[in-house]
Amino acid sequence: MLERLARRLGSDKDFRLAVDLGDRIGSRTWWLGLAACTSLCGAALALALAVPPLPQFATKRLSPSQREAWAPLGLAPLARGATTGYPAIPIAGRVVPLAESPERPRVELTARLGGSDSFESVLRRAGVGRDDIAAAVALVRPAANLGALPRGAEFDLVLGRRETKSVPRPLESLGFRAAFDLKLALSRAADGALQLKRIPIAVDSTPLRVQGLVGGSIERALRAAGIPAARASDFVRTMAYAVDFQHGIGRRDRFDIVIEQDRAETGEVRHGDLLYAALQRPGREAIELGRWTFGGKPQFFRASGESARKGLMQTPVDGARLTSGFGMRFHPLLAYSRMHQGVDFGASWGTPIYAAANGVVGFAGVHGGHGNYVQLRHNKELITGYAHMSRFAVRPGQTVSQGQVIGYVGSTGLSTGPHLHYEVWLRGRPMNPMQLKFIGGTQLSGQQLGQFFAFMNRMRGLAISGGGAPAPKRS
């Protein structure tokens, strides 16, 4: 019977169980859809009533004692009677209240030397007593220069137990770096007195040697190779005695520099003075300068033993570029041609300007189109001038030495931008600074010359930082 009904319904084109009850209301298809919907809803309701309810876990109410124990652990306004923060455990009869909180048996701390601190003030601020400070100073002063301690130096202290809070804790131990190669440690002996122990720090003083390409800026190349800024500036200033930076150096030239370096076994590194400066120039003569003490004063000498400081510095400003030469030119501000009685070096604002040679400051002030201007008298015949400075570093009548800072690059006077106008006057006539050749200078000889040659060979034989091979020695 069901089979016949299914076949009959299946053959009926209007038979559908899922119908739109909003369409053809009252038709046979609509009634079939309503019956199907009613049947499904009834079946779902019957099944829902037959499913047993899920078990419920109702929270039990807290007893008064439990509520009292939990109250200090919760967060609630004290104004409403809360006991937030009160002791959760009631004081029992065996608990004895203390008159004051107990102290730790010892205190370990680290103190640092500030800008206006002294050794004594650091210990005083750390809580060390007056007697212990006096004893520590008496032990440390003969072993270290306390005035030379660097700012930021760290002191590791241990303070012991004291009898009452009204007295300072006793100093049990103190340790600090007294010098680059020395650490000092104070400790309390069995008899109660402080004792000093010197702890040497091994230091490797092998100089640092670095080579590299000059590229667009030799000073920038030195800094990129890891040379400190001060030593990179020393290299450029020292080379200025021996080479014209405008025409005597190229992008493919290679620099070779050696500076003092101390490396402690604890990892710290300290750099010192420039020892050796060289330029390898393809197709041209190499320039080598070595630091050597002559007449009690360190100075630089060429590989031949001749002093590098002779005549004038051709480039008396760091990292400069020649922007205008000597001779007739069209003035960019005056709009007519006139004699340019010096050379212009373009440089950044505030770049140091150096004295081209030893001399006396004849003038330092505002000088017409020169703006801030310094004039140096080197002898009865030779005068140099430095114009457009932003500020001065010397005063009239002051004696200066070659390479000393006399001012800083600016754009005062008739100037279109920051630069140095550098001029040389010989017997009252303007000269081209880039073409002047002066002779004369210290020449090492005898035993000193042999010692200098040995020093230069040691510099050439040093290992190059980064794994390069040392240069061959020369006789």
Secondary structure, DSSP 8 states (H G I E B T S, - for coil): -HHHHHHHHHH-TT--SS--TTSSTTSHHHHHHHHHHHHHHHHHHHHHHHS------------HHHHHHHGGGS---GGGT--TTS-SS---TT----SS----S-EEEEEE--TT--HHHHHHHHT--HHHHHHHHHHHTTTS-GGG--TT-EEEEEE---SSTTS---EEEEEEEEETTEEEEEEE-TTS-EEEEEEE--EE---EEEEEE-TT-HHHHHHHTT--HHHHHHHHHHHTTT--TTTS--TT-EEEEEEEEEEETTS-EEEEEEEEEEEE-TTS--EEEEEEEETTEEEEEETTSBBS--S--S--BTT-EEEE-SEEEE-TTT-SEEEE-SEEEE--TT-EEE-SSSEEEEEEEE-GGG-EEEEEE-SSSEEEEEEEEEEES--TT-EE-TT-EEEEEB--SS-SSSEEEEEEEETTEEE-TTT-------B--HHHHHHHHHHHHHHHHS-BTTTB-------
